[in-house]
Amino acid sequence: MILNKENRYPLALLAIFIVAWIILAINPTYRDIWIAENLLSVALVIGLILTYKYFRFSNTSYTLLFLFLILHTIGAHYTYAEVPLFTILKNQYALTRNHYDRLI
């Protein structure tokens, strides 16, 4: 694959996602839940890589997929019910639960 402007953006998002995924793989709250929640994410990324030559999405689509996968991986790392920022918001506004799962 020749790198041109069109190919660089999805490749940059992939590189950032891989680094973030590796960092979030270190010491998750519950390892077994983290593995289960990341199986489909890894399958999706591998599928996108394998079909890139035949099915290219827009940069907007790749950006939205990237954002969802990052947020999903963060949720898997802490478990959705224990994401720290949303726990702070829950306590600050006297909410009954952590609403991170609703955001994602």
C-alpha positions in Angstrom: 0.0 0.0 0.0 1.4 3.4 -1.0 0.9 6.0 1.6 -0.7 9.1 0.3 -2.8 11.8 2.0 -5.9 9.6 1.7 -4.3 6.6 3.4 -2.5 8.5 6.2 -5.5 9.5 8.2 -7.0 6.0 8.8 -3.5 4.7 9.5 -2.9 7.5 12.1 -6.2 6.7 13.8 -5.2 3.0 13.8 -1.8 3.8 15.4 -3.4 6.0 18.1 -6.0 3.3 18.8 -3.4 0.6 19.1 -1.4 2.6 21.6 -4.5 3.5 23.6 -5.6 -0.1 23.5 -2.3 -1.3 24.8 -2.2 1.3 27.6 -5.8 0.4 28.6 -5.0 -3.3 28.5 -2.6 -2.8 31.4 -4.2 -3.7 34.7 -8.0 -3.4 33.9 -10.4 -3.5 36.8 -11.7 -6.9 35.8 -9.5 -8.8 33.3 -12.1 -11.3 32.2 -14.7 -8.6 31.5 -12.1 -6.6 29.6 -11.2 -9.5 27.4 -14.9 -10.3 26.7 -15.7 -6.7 25.9 -12.7 -6.3 23.6 -13.2 -9.4 21.5 -15.6 -7.7 19.1 -13.6 -4.5 19.1 -10.5 -6.4 18.0 -12.5 -8.3 15.4 -13.9 -5.1 14.0 -10.5 -3.5 13.7 -9.0 -6.6 12.0 -12.0 -6.7 9.7 -11.5 -3.0 8.8 -7.8 -3.6 8.1 -8.5 -6.7 6.0 -11.2 -5.0 3.9 -9.6 -1.6 3.6 -8.5 -2.2 0.0 -12.0 -3.1 -1.0 -14.3 -1.0 1.3 -13.0 2.4 2.2 -15.1 4.6 4.4 -14.9 8.4 4.7 -12.6 10.0 7.1 -15.7 11.1 9.1 -16.7 7.4 9.4 -13.3 6.4 10.5 -13.2 9.2 13.1 -16.6 8.1 14.5 -15.5 4.5 14.6 -12.3 5.5 16.3 -14.1 7.6 19.0 -16.5 4.8 19.7 -13.8 2.2 20.0 -11.7 4.5 22.3 -14.7 5.2 24.5 -15.7 1.5 24.5 -12.2 0.5 25.5 -12.1 3.0 28.3 -15.5 1.6 29.5 -14.1 -2.0 29.3 -10.9 -1.0 31.2 -12.9 0.4 34.2 -16.2 -1.4 33.5 -18.9 1.0 32.4 -20.3 1.4 35.9 -17.0 2.5 37.4 -15.5 5.1 34.9 -13.9 7.6 37.2 -15.1 10.9 35.5 -18.7 9.7 35.5 -18.4 8.5 39.1 -17.3 12.1 40.0 -20.3 13.5 38.1 -22.6 11.0 39.8 -21.4 12.1 43.2 -21.4 15.8 42.4 -25.0 15.8 41.1 -26.4 13.1 43.4 -27.3 10.8 40.5 -28.4 7.3 41.3 -26.0 5.7 38.9 -23.0 6.2 36.6 -24.3 7.1 33.1 -21.2 6.3 31.1 -23.0 3.3 29.5 -25.7 5.6 28.2 -23.2 8.0 26.6 -21.5 5.1 24.8 
